Amino acid sequence: MRRTLALLVILLVAASGFAAIYPYDGDGVGMVGEGSAVVKKALLEPFSLQWVETYVDEDFRKDFSALHSQLLSTLLPMDDFIMSKEDDGKVLVRRRLDAAVYTFFLSDDGLIVALHV
């Protein structure tokens, strides 16, 4: 009985230490991280033509604007969000207000090429 209790205590301590090193958001983002400096900066600014020219890859601007202008006009600026760490050109963002999750896809240059809602 004592061994079982001791093992349980050790596992709980180890699990809490693991969570502190690797934060995890169970509401859609997964492993929390720095994300992308470009995405973070883009989320903090209001949506505009200048926003598109600054943060969206040139080859994707026209289609991106046509698809996402209305959404981004109401969504941005976003000041309370959690970002995942960048994984293979993809960053997940969860808005804390309503728990909506947005996936930003990035070019090799780190600019936005697509958005999935």
Buried (B, 14 or more C-beta within 10 A) or exposed (E): EEEEEEEEEEEEEEEEEEEEEEEEBEEBBBEBBEBBEBBBEBBEBEBEEEBBEBBBBEEBBEEBBEBBBEEBEEBBEBEEBBBBBBEEBBBBBBBEEEEBBBBBBBBEEBBBBBBEE
